[in-house]
């Protein structure tokens, strides 16, 4: 079972969390780029294999938003930080752990 380490509550099963989407994408600037930029942001994504930054919310715990680095091939969560503190949190390649 996938387990996520919440920085405030400790390690918990993924069922306590809600997936919040890709944390690596940047939102288009409000009022710029038109509807095509927003369409691409919301509906187009790469389904890359390997480490990936994701938003998760601990809905059955502290309710904080987190950024987790999860390997999509193995489902192993390598690193987790509070979203407000995780600006520098980056996924690592397979040989960099």
Biopython code that builds the backbone (N, CA, C, O; Angstrom):
import numpy as np
from Bio.PDB.StructureBuilder import StructureBuilder

atoms = [
    (1, "UNK", "N", (0.847, -1.180, 0.000)),
    (1, "UNK", "CA", (0.000, 0.000, 0.000)),
    (1, "UNK", "C", (0.891, 1.241, 0.000)),
    (1, "UNK", "O", (1.925, 1.276, 0.666)),
    (2, "UNK", "N", (0.488, 2.227, -0.734)),
    (2, "UNK", "CA", (1.198, 3.498, -0.781)),
    (2, "UNK", "C", (1.045, 4.208, 0.562)),
    (2, "UNK", "O", (-0.064, 4.367, 1.072)),
    (3, "UNK", "N", (2.177, 4.631, 1.123)),
    (3, "UNK", "CA", (2.174, 5.369, 2.380)),
    (3, "UNK", "C", (2.882, 6.688, 2.142)),
    (3, "UNK", "O", (3.883, 6.756, 1.429)),
    (4, "UNK", "N", (2.346, 7.733, 2.751)),
    (4, "UNK", "CA", (2.897, 9.076, 2.590)),
    (4, "UNK", "C", (3.275, 9.594, 3.970)),
    (4, "UNK", "O", (2.492, 9.497, 4.915)),
    (5, "UNK", "N", (4.478, 10.144, 4.079)),
    (5, "UNK", "CA", (4.944, 10.697, 5.343)),
    (5, "UNK", "C", (4.540, 12.171, 5.416)),
    (5, "UNK", "O", (5.122, 13.016, 4.737)),
    (6, "UNK", "N", (3.544, 12.467, 6.240)),
    (6, "UNK", "CA", (3.131, 13.854, 6.456)),
    (6, "UNK", "C", (4.135, 14.487, 7.421)),
    (6, "UNK", "O", (4.402, 13.911, 8.475)),
    (7, "UNK", "N", (4.702, 15.659, 7.093)),
    (7, "UNK", "CA", (5.671, 16.297, 7.987)),
    (7, "UNK", "C", (5.096, 16.631, 9.363)),
    (7, "UNK", "O", (5.850, 16.753, 10.329)),
    (8, "UNK", "N", (3.766, 16.781, 9.469)),
    (8, "UNK", "CA", (3.150, 17.137, 10.743)),
    (8, "UNK", "C", (2.565, 15.934, 11.491)),
    (8, "UNK", "O", (2.561, 15.918, 12.721)),
    (9, "UNK", "N", (2.074, 14.932, 10.765)),
    (9, "UNK", "CA", (1.355, 13.817, 11.391)),
    (9, "UNK", "C", (2.109, 12.490, 11.348)),
    (9, "UNK", "O", (1.709, 11.538, 12.018)),
    (10, "UNK", "N", (3.181, 12.408, 10.583)),
    (10, "UNK", "CA", (3.915, 11.150, 10.450)),
    (10, "UNK", "C", (3.427, 10.342, 9.265)),
    (10, "UNK", "O", (2.659, 10.830, 8.435)),
    (11, "UNK", "N", (3.881, 9.102, 9.197)),
    (11, "UNK", "CA", (3.543, 8.239, 8.069)),
    (11, "UNK", "C", (2.102, 7.762, 8.168)),
    (11, "UNK", "O", (1.651, 7.297, 9.215)),
    (12, "UNK", "N", (1.385, 7.889, 7.041)),
    (12, "UNK", "CA", (-0.030, 7.532, 6.998)),
    (12, "UNK", "C", (-0.333, 6.824, 5.672)),
    (12, "UNK", "O", (0.406, 6.997, 4.703)),
    (13, "UNK", "N", (-1.418, 6.025, 5.616)),
    (13, "UNK", "CA", (-1.818, 5.409, 4.349)),
    (13, "UNK", "C", (-2.342, 6.470, 3.379)),
    (13, "UNK", "O", (-2.876, 7.498, 3.797)),
    (14, "UNK", "N", (-2.185, 6.212, 2.105)),
    (14, "UNK", "CA", (-2.584, 7.192, 1.089)),
    (14, "UNK", "C", (-4.076, 7.483, 1.119)),
    (14, "UNK", "O", (-4.511, 8.512, 0.602)),
    (15, "UNK", "N", (-4.865, 6.602, 1.712)),
    (15, "UNK", "CA", (-6.317, 6.813, 1.752)),
    (15, "UNK", "C", (-6.705, 8.021, 2.601)),
    (15, "UNK", "O", (-7.837, 8.496, 2.512)),
    (16, "UNK", "N", (-5.775, 8.530, 3.431)),
    (16, "UNK", "CA", (-6.046, 9.731, 4.220)),
    (16, "UNK", "C", (-5.800, 11.006, 3.411)),
    (16, "UNK", "O", (-6.082, 12.106, 3.885)),
    (17, "UNK", "N", (-5.281, 10.860, 2.205)),
    (17, "UNK", "CA", (-4.882, 12.007, 1.389)),
    (17, "UNK", "C", (-5.741, 12.105, 0.143)),
    (17, "UNK", "O", (-6.350, 11.125, -0.286)),
    (18, "UNK", "N", (-5.783, 13.297, -0.434)),
    (18, "UNK", "CA", (-6.447, 13.528, -1.712)),
    (18, "UNK", "C", (-5.393, 14.041, -2.687)),
    (18, "UNK", "O", (-4.657, 14.984, -2.397)),
    (19, "UNK", "N", (-5.342, 13.394, -3.852)),
    (19, "UNK", "CA", (-4.410, 13.809, -4.896)),
    (19, "UNK", "C", (-4.842, 15.166, -5.437)),
    (19, "UNK", "O", (-6.023, 15.381, -5.711)),
    (20, "UNK", "N", (-3.885, 16.084, -5.591)),
    (20, "UNK", "CA", (-4.222, 17.433, -6.026)),
    (20, "UNK", "C", (-3.650, 17.833, -7.364)),
    (20, "UNK", "O", (-3.822, 18.976, -7.788)),
    (21, "UNK", "N", (-2.973, 16.920, -8.046)),
    (21, "UNK", "CA", (-2.481, 17.231, -9.377)),
    (21, "UNK", "C", (-0.969, 17.407, -9.449)),
    (21, "UNK", "O", (-0.247, 17.225, -8.469)),
    (22, "UNK", "N", (-0.528, 17.762, -10.631)),
    (22, "UNK", "CA", (0.884, 17.935, -10.958)),
    (22, "UNK", "C", (1.424, 19.200, -10.309)),
    (22, "UNK", "O", (0.890, 20.288, -10.525)),
    (23, "UNK", "N", (2.471, 19.064, -9.522)),
    (23, "UNK", "CA", (3.074, 20.227, -8.867)),
    (23, "UNK", "C", (4.209, 20.815, -9.687)),
    (23, "UNK", "O", (4.820, 21.803, -9.278)),
    (24, "UNK", "N", (4.497, 20.228, -10.826)),
    (24, "UNK", "CA", (5.582, 20.720, -11.663)),
    (24, "UNK", "C", (5.136, 21.705, -12.732)),
    (24, "UNK", "O", (5.964, 22.387, -13.336)),
    (25, "UNK", "N", (3.834, 21.782, -12.966)),
    (25, "UNK", "CA", (3.312, 22.697, -13.983)),
    (25, "UNK", "C", (3.104, 24.083, -13.384)),
    (25, "UNK", "O", (2.755, 24.215, -12.211)),
    (26, "UNK", "N", (3.318, 25.099, -14.185)),
    (26, "UNK", "CA", (3.095, 26.476, -13.750)),
    (26, "UNK", "C", (1.845, 27.015, -14.424)),
    (26, "UNK", "O", (1.649, 26.851, -15.629)),
    (27, "UNK", "N", (1.007, 27.658, -13.631)),
    (27, "UNK", "CA", (-0.236, 28.218, -14.156)),
    (27, "UNK", "C", (0.052, 29.352, -15.115)),
    (27, "UNK", "O", (1.010, 30.101, -14.925)),
    (28, "UNK", "N", (-0.776, 29.488, -16.154)),
    (28, "UNK", "CA", (-0.637, 30.646, -17.043)),
    (28, "UNK", "C", (-0.938, 31.935, -16.269)),
    (28, "UNK", "O", (-1.696, 31.927, -15.299)),
    (29, "UNK", "N", (-0.347, 33.007, -16.701)),
    (29, "UNK", "CA", (-0.591, 34.302, -16.071)),
    (29, "UNK", "C", (-2.041, 34.694, -16.322)),
    (29, "UNK", "O", (-2.539, 34.597, -17.443)),
    (30, "UNK", "N", (-2.713, 35.141, -15.256)),
    (30, "UNK", "CA", (-4.117, 35.513, -15.371)),
    (30, "UNK", "C", (-4.284, 36.651, -16.385)),
    (30, "UNK", "O", (-3.616, 37.680, -16.293)),
    (31, "UNK", "N", (-5.170, 36.454, -17.335)),
    (31, "UNK", "CA", (-5.454, 37.470, -18.331)),
    (31, "UNK", "C", (-4.514, 37.446, -19.531)),
    (31, "UNK", "O", (-4.666, 38.250, -20.451)),
    (32, "UNK", "N", (-3.552, 36.538, -19.530)),
    (32, "UNK", "CA", (-2.611, 36.455, -20.656)),
    (32, "UNK", "C", (-2.669, 35.049, -21.262)),
    (32, "UNK", "O", (-2.941, 34.078, -20.556)),
    (33, "UNK", "N", (-2.420, 34.945, -22.536)),
    (33, "UNK", "CA", (-2.335, 33.648, -23.182)),
    (33, "UNK", "C", (-3.628, 33.117, -23.748)),
    (33, "UNK", "O", (-3.595, 32.252, -24.623)),
    (34, "UNK", "N", (-4.748, 33.589, -23.295)),
    (34, "UNK", "CA", (-6.021, 33.164, -23.853)),
    (34, "UNK", "C", (-6.461, 31.795, -23.366)),
    (34, "UNK", "O", (-5.831, 31.177, -22.508)),
    (35, "UNK", "N", (-7.572, 31.343, -23.948)),
    (35, "UNK", "CA", (-8.188, 30.097, -23.513)),
    (35, "UNK", "C", (-7.342, 28.875, -23.878)),
    (35, "UNK", "O", (-7.412, 27.855, -23.193)),
    (36, "UNK", "N", (-6.552, 28.964, -24.937)),
    (36, "UNK", "CA", (-5.714, 27.826, -25.334)),
    (36, "UNK", "C", (-4.669, 27.507, -24.276)),
    (36, "UNK", "O", (-4.391, 26.337, -24.010)),
    (37, "UNK", "N", (-4.088, 28.536, -23.670)),
    (37, "UNK", "CA", (-3.093, 28.322, -22.614)),
    (37, "UNK", "C", (-3.729, 27.630, -21.410)),
    (37, "UNK", "O", (-3.124, 26.739, -20.812)),
    (38, "UNK", "N", (-4.949, 28.040, -21.055)),
    (38, "UNK", "CA", (-5.631, 27.405, -19.931)),
    (38, "UNK", "C", (-6.060, 25.982, -20.274)),
    (38, "UNK", "O", (-5.986, 25.096, -19.423)),
    (39, "UNK", "N", (-6.500, 25.754, -21.493)),
    (39, "UNK", "CA", (-6.854, 24.398, -21.923)),
    (39, "UNK", "C", (-5.640, 23.487, -21.795)),
    (39, "UNK", "O", (-5.738, 22.395, -21.235)),
    (40, "UNK", "N", (-4.510, 23.926, -22.305)),
    (40, "UNK", "CA", (-3.294, 23.112, -22.238)),
    (40, "UNK", "C", (-2.884, 22.855, -20.795)),
    (40, "UNK", "O", (-2.462, 21.749, -20.456)),
    (41, "UNK", "N", (-3.004, 23.865, -19.947)),
    (41, "UNK", "CA", (-2.623, 23.710, -18.543)),
    (41, "UNK", "C", (-3.514, 22.695, -17.826)),
    (41, "UNK", "O", (-3.019, 21.888, -17.039)),
    (42, "UNK", "N", (-4.795, 22.728, -18.084)),
    (42, "UNK", "CA", (-5.728, 21.868, -17.363)),
    (42, "UNK", "C", (-5.845, 20.457, -17.925)),
    (42, "UNK", "O", (-6.025, 19.506, -17.165)),
    (43, "UNK", "N", (-5.747, 20.307, -19.234)),
    (43, "UNK", "CA", (-6.089, 19.028, -19.833)),
    (43, "UNK", "C", (-4.936, 18.275, -20.489)),
    (43, "UNK", "O", (-5.054, 17.070, -20.709)),
    (44, "UNK", "N", (-3.841, 18.929, -20.805)),
    (44, "UNK", "CA", (-2.721, 18.259, -21.454)),
    (44, "UNK", "C", (-1.595, 18.047, -20.455)),
    (44, "UNK", "O", (-1.220, 18.965, -19.727)),
    (45, "UNK", "N", (-1.065, 16.846, -20.426)),
    (45, "UNK", "CA", (0.026, 16.551, -19.507)),
    (45, "UNK", "C", (0.841, 15.391, -20.039)),
    (45, "UNK", "O", (0.373, 14.599, -20.857)),
    (46, "UNK", "N", (2.066, 15.310, -19.560)),
    (46, "UNK", "CA", (2.918, 14.183, -19.908)),
    (46, "UNK", "C", (2.716, 13.096, -18.868)),
    (46, "UNK", "O", (2.631, 13.382, -17.673)),
    (47, "UNK", "N", (2.642, 11.883, -19.306)),
    (47, "UNK", "CA", (2.521, 10.756, -18.397)),
    (47, "UNK", "C", (3.902, 10.116, -18.270)),
    (47, "UNK", "O", (4.111, 8.965, -18.653)),
    (48, "UNK", "N", (4.827, 10.884, -17.727)),
    (48, "UNK", "CA", (6.214, 10.455, -17.654)),
    (48, "UNK", "C", (6.407, 9.378, -16.601)),
    (48, "UNK", "O", (5.723, 9.358, -15.578)),
    (49, "UNK", "N", (7.344, 8.488, -16.865)),
    (49, "UNK", "CA", (7.679, 7.427, -15.937)),
    (49, "UNK", "C", (8.878, 7.880, -15.116)),
    (49, "UNK", "O", (9.877, 8.337, -15.673)),
    (50, "UNK", "N", (8.786, 7.757, -13.808)),
    (50, "UNK", "CA", (9.895, 8.134, -12.938)),
    (50, "UNK", "C", (9.466, 9.140, -11.892)),
    (50, "UNK", "O", (8.271, 9.309, -11.653)),
    (51, "UNK", "N", (10.432, 9.820, -11.254)),
    (51, "UNK", "CA", (10.119, 10.781, -10.193)),
    (51, "UNK", "C", (9.265, 11.938, -10.703)),
    (51, "UNK", "O", (9.501, 12.477, -11.784)),
    (52, "UNK", "N", (8.266, 12.307, -9.898)),
    (52, "UNK", "CA", (7.289, 13.304, -10.323)),
    (52, "UNK", "C", (6.817, 14.078, -9.101)),
    (52, "UNK", "O", (6.539, 13.481, -8.061)),
    (53, "UNK", "N", (6.722, 15.411, -9.213)),
    (53, "UNK", "CA", (6.216, 16.251, -8.109)),
    (53, "UNK", "C", (4.699, 16.315, -8.181)),
    (53, "UNK", "O", (4.131, 16.585, -9.239)),
    (54, "UNK", "N", (4.038, 16.063, -7.038)),
    (54, "UNK", "CA", (2.583, 16.037, -6.998)),
    (54, "UNK", "C", (2.067, 16.770, -5.760)),
    (54, "UNK", "O", (2.701, 16.753, -4.705)),
    (55, "UNK", "N", (0.906, 17.413, -5.907)),
    (55, "UNK", "CA", (0.209, 17.995, -4.760)),
    (55, "UNK", "C", (-0.650, 16.914, -4.106)),
    (55, "UNK", "O", (-1.312, 16.141, -4.799)),
    (56, "UNK", "N", (-0.642, 16.861, -2.788)),
    (56, "UNK", "CA", (-1.522, 15.991, -2.012)),
    (56, "UNK", "C", (-2.035, 16.806, -0.832)),
    (56, "UNK", "O", (-1.296, 17.618, -0.273)),
    (57, "UNK", "N", (-3.295, 16.599, -0.445)),
    (57, "UNK", "CA", (-3.832, 17.245, 0.742)),
    (57, "UNK", "C", (-4.147, 16.165, 1.773)),
    (57, "UNK", "O", (-4.772, 15.154, 1.452)),
    (58, "UNK", "N", (-3.714, 16.384, 3.003)),
    (58, "UNK", "CA", (-3.977, 15.434, 4.084)),
    (58, "UNK", "C", (-5.363, 15.720, 4.653)),
    (58, "UNK", "O", (-5.494, 16.380, 5.684)),
    (59, "UNK", "N", (-6.390, 15.221, 3.980)),
    (59, "UNK", "CA", (-7.776, 15.552, 4.318)),
    (59, "UNK", "C", (-8.264, 14.901, 5.604)),
    (59, "UNK", "O", (-9.148, 15.445, 6.265)),
    (60, "UNK", "N", (-7.713, 13.752, 5.975)),
    (60, "UNK", "CA", (-8.147, 13.083, 7.199)),
    (60, "UNK", "C", (-7.129, 13.266, 8.318)),
    (60, "UNK", "O", (-7.059, 12.460, 9.247)),
    (61, "UNK", "N", (-6.357, 14.312, 8.220)),
    (61, "UNK", "CA", (-5.361, 14.607, 9.242)),
    (61, "UNK", "C", (-5.298, 16.101, 9.469)),
    (61, "UNK", "O", (-6.285, 16.722, 9.862)),
    (62, "UNK", "N", (-4.134, 16.676, 9.220)),
    (62, "UNK", "CA", (-3.899, 18.098, 9.505)),
    (62, "UNK", "C", (-4.468, 19.035, 8.449)),
    (62, "UNK", "O", (-4.456, 20.251, 8.643)),
    (63, "UNK", "N", (-4.972, 18.494, 7.320)),
    (63, "UNK", "CA", (-5.581, 19.250, 6.219)),
    (63, "UNK", "C", (-4.589, 20.121, 5.456)),
    (63, "UNK", "O", (-5.002, 20.968, 4.663)),
    (64, "UNK", "N", (-3.313, 19.933, 5.675)),
    (64, "UNK", "CA", (-2.294, 20.716, 4.987)),
    (64, "UNK", "C", (-2.076, 20.197, 3.567)),
    (64, "UNK", "O", (-2.251, 19.010, 3.288)),
    (65, "UNK", "N", (-1.691, 21.111, 2.678)),
    (65, "UNK", "CA", (-1.294, 20.729, 1.325)),
    (65, "UNK", "C", (0.188, 20.382, 1.345)),
    (65, "UNK", "O", (0.998, 21.079, 1.956)),
    (66, "UNK", "N", (0.525, 19.291, 0.665)),
    (66, "UNK", "CA", (1.894, 18.796, 0.620)),
    (66, "UNK", "C", (2.346, 18.694, -0.830)),
    (66, "UNK", "O", (1.531, 18.603, -1.747)),
    (67, "UNK", "N", (3.649, 18.711, -1.015)),
    (67, "UNK", "CA", (4.232, 18.344, -2.302)),
    (67, "UNK", "C", (5.054, 17.102, -2.055)),
    (67, "UNK", "O", (5.962, 17.096, -1.224)),
    (68, "UNK", "N", (4.728, 16.047, -2.786)),
    (68, "UNK", "CA", (5.434, 14.781, -2.656)),
    (68, "UNK", "C", (6.156, 14.477, -3.958)),
    (68, "UNK", "O", (5.647, 14.749, -5.046)),
    (69, "UNK", "N", (7.341, 13.913, -3.832)),
    (69, "UNK", "CA", (8.058, 13.408, -5.000)),
    (69, "UNK", "C", (7.820, 11.904, -5.010)),
    (69, "UNK", "O", (8.350, 11.168, -4.178)),
    (70, "UNK", "N", (7.001, 11.461, -5.983)),
    (70, "UNK", "CA", (6.621, 10.052, -6.084)),
    (70, "UNK", "C", (7.125, 9.484, -7.403)),
    (70, "UNK", "O", (6.975, 10.105, -8.456)),
    (71, "UNK", "N", (7.719, 8.311, -7.338)),
    (71, "UNK", "CA", (8.166, 7.626, -8.539)),
    (71, "UNK", "C", (6.953, 6.919, -9.138)),
    (71, "UNK", "O", (6.393, 6.015, -8.517)),
    (72, "UNK", "N", (6.551, 7.320, -10.327)),
    (72, "UNK", "CA", (5.346, 6.763, -10.938)),
    (72, "UNK", "C", (5.541, 5.322, -11.398)),
    (72, "UNK", "O", (4.561, 4.615, -11.633)),
    (73, "UNK", "N", (6.786, 4.877, -11.531)),
    (73, "UNK", "CA", (7.037, 3.497, -11.946)),
    (73, "UNK", "C", (6.954, 2.531, -10.766)),
    (73, "UNK", "O", (6.455, 1.415, -10.908)),
    (74, "UNK", "N", (7.443, 2.961, -9.598)),
    (74, "UNK", "CA", (7.484, 2.072, -8.432)),
    (74, "UNK", "C", (6.480, 2.451, -7.353)),
    (74, "UNK", "O", (6.251, 1.674, -6.425)),
    (75, "UNK", "N", (5.880, 3.627, -7.456)),
    (75, "UNK", "CA", (4.925, 4.156, -6.484)),
    (75, "UNK", "C", (5.580, 4.439, -5.130)),
    (75, "UNK", "O", (4.891, 4.470, -4.110)),
    (76, "UNK", "N", (6.882, 4.643, -5.107)),
    (76, "UNK", "CA", (7.602, 4.958, -3.878)),
    (76, "UNK", "C", (7.670, 6.475, -3.719)),
    (76, "UNK", "O", (8.065, 7.188, -4.642)),
    (77, "UNK", "N", (7.284, 6.957, -2.547)),
    (77, "UNK", "CA", (7.346, 8.391, -2.241)),
    (77, "UNK", "C", (8.716, 8.669, -1.634)),
    (77, "UNK", "O", (9.027, 8.204, -0.538)),
    (78, "UNK", "N", (9.536, 9.437, -2.361)),
    (78, "UNK", "CA", (10.910, 9.686, -1.945)),
    (78, "UNK", "C", (11.030, 10.850, -0.974)),
    (78, "UNK", "O", (11.868, 10.815, -0.073)),
    (79, "UNK", "N", (10.211, 11.875, -1.139)),
    (79, "UNK", "CA", (10.339, 13.068, -0.311)),
    (79, "UNK", "C", (8.982, 13.758, -0.228)),
    (79, "UNK", "O", (8.202, 13.732, -1.181)),
    (80, "UNK", "N", (8.709, 14.373, 0.918)),
    (80, "UNK", "CA", (7.461, 15.106, 1.122)),
    (80, "UNK", "C", (7.778, 16.366, 1.913)),
    (80, "UNK", "O", (8.585, 16.335, 2.843)),
    (81, "UNK", "N", (7.150, 17.465, 1.548)),
    (81, "UNK", "CA", (7.306, 18.718, 2.282)),
    (81, "UNK", "C", (5.975, 19.465, 2.243)),
    (81, "UNK", "O", (5.148, 19.241, 1.358)),
    (82, "UNK", "N", (5.784, 20.346, 3.202)),
    (82, "UNK", "CA", (4.610, 21.212, 3.160)),
    (82, "UNK", "C", (4.688, 22.054, 1.895)),
    (82, "UNK", "O", (5.767, 22.529, 1.540)),
    (83, "UNK", "N", (3.571, 22.247, 1.210)),
    (83, "UNK", "CA", (3.573, 22.975, -0.056)),
    (83, "UNK", "C", (4.116, 24.385, 0.112)),
    (83, "UNK", "O", (4.799, 24.894, -0.777)),
    (84, "UNK", "N", (3.825, 25.015, 1.227)),
    (84, "UNK", "CA", (4.307, 26.383, 1.440)),
    (84, "UNK", "C", (5.816, 26.440, 1.630)),
    (84, "UNK", "O", (6.409, 27.508, 1.474)),
    (85, "UNK", "N", (6.459, 25.310, 1.966)),
    (85, "UNK", "CA", (7.903, 25.263, 2.202)),
    (85, "UNK", "C", (8.661, 24.530, 1.108)),
    (85, "UNK", "O", (9.887, 24.443, 1.179)),
    (86, "UNK", "N", (7.983, 24.000, 0.101)),
    (86, "UNK", "CA", (8.595, 23.056, -0.833)),
    (86, "UNK", "C", (9.014, 23.657, -2.160)),
    (86, "UNK", "O", (9.094, 22.930, -3.150)),
    (87, "UNK", "N", (9.278, 24.917, -2.223)),
    (87, "UNK", "CA", (9.620, 25.535, -3.508)),
    (87, "UNK", "C", (10.857, 24.908, -4.147)),
    (87, "UNK", "O", (10.922, 24.806, -5.372)),
    (88, "UNK", "N", (11.826, 24.490, -3.361)),
    (88, "UNK", "CA", (13.052, 23.914, -3.909)),
    (88, "UNK", "C", (13.028, 22.407, -4.023)),
    (88, "UNK", "O", (14.020, 21.820, -4.457)),
    (89, "UNK", "N", (11.925, 21.744, -3.649)),
    (89, "UNK", "CA", (11.832, 20.304, -3.692)),
    (89, "UNK", "C", (11.758, 19.844, -5.137)),
    (89, "UNK", "O", (10.800, 20.169, -5.839)),
    (90, "UNK", "N", (12.733, 19.108, -5.585)),
    (90, "UNK", "CA", (12.791, 18.665, -6.970)),
    (90, "UNK", "C", (12.905, 17.151, -7.030)),
    (90, "UNK", "O", (13.532, 16.545, -6.162)),
    (91, "UNK", "N", (12.310, 16.533, -8.041)),
    (91, "UNK", "CA", (12.469, 15.086, -8.201)),
    (91, "UNK", "C", (13.895, 14.755, -8.573)),
    (91, "UNK", "O", (14.561, 15.533, -9.256)),
    (92, "UNK", "N", (14.364, 13.612, -8.131)),
    (92, "UNK", "CA", (15.712, 13.161, -8.437)),
    (92, "UNK", "C", (15.630, 12.001, -9.400)),
    (92, "UNK", "O", (14.677, 11.224, -9.382)),
    (93, "UNK", "N", (16.642, 11.895, -10.240)),
    (93, "UNK", "CA", (16.713, 10.788, -11.171)),
    (93, "UNK", "C", (17.037, 9.495, -10.438)),
    (93, "UNK", "O", (17.369, 9.528, -9.254)),
    (94, "UNK", "N", (16.946, 8.348, -11.126)),
    (94, "UNK", "CA", (17.158, 7.056, -10.487)),
    (94, "UNK", "C", (18.530, 6.906, -9.835)),
    (94, "UNK", "O", (18.651, 6.220, -8.820)),
    (95, "UNK", "N", (19.554, 7.524, -10.388)),
    (95, "UNK", "CA", (20.888, 7.373, -9.828)),
    (95, "UNK", "C", (21.254, 8.428, -8.802)),
    (95, "UNK", "O", (22.380, 8.417, -8.304)),
    (96, "UNK", "N", (20.350, 9.338, -8.466)),
    (96, "UNK", "CA", (20.679, 10.462, -7.604)),
    (96, "UNK", "C", (20.129, 10.344, -6.189)),
    (96, "UNK", "O", (20.200, 11.307, -5.425)),
    (97, "UNK", "N", (19.587, 9.201, -5.825)),
    (97, "UNK", "CA", (18.981, 9.060, -4.498)),
    (97, "UNK", "C", (19.977, 8.777, -3.446)),
    (97, "UNK", "O", (19.618, 8.633, -2.277)),
]
sb = StructureBuilder()
sb.init_structure("model")
sb.init_model(0)
sb.init_chain("A")
sb.init_seg("    ")
for serial, (resi, resn, name, xyz) in enumerate(atoms, 1):
    if name == "N":
        sb.init_residue(resn, " ", resi, " ")
    sb.init_atom(name, np.array(xyz, "f"), 0.0, 1.0, " ", f" {name:<3s}", serial, name[0])
structure = sb.get_structure()
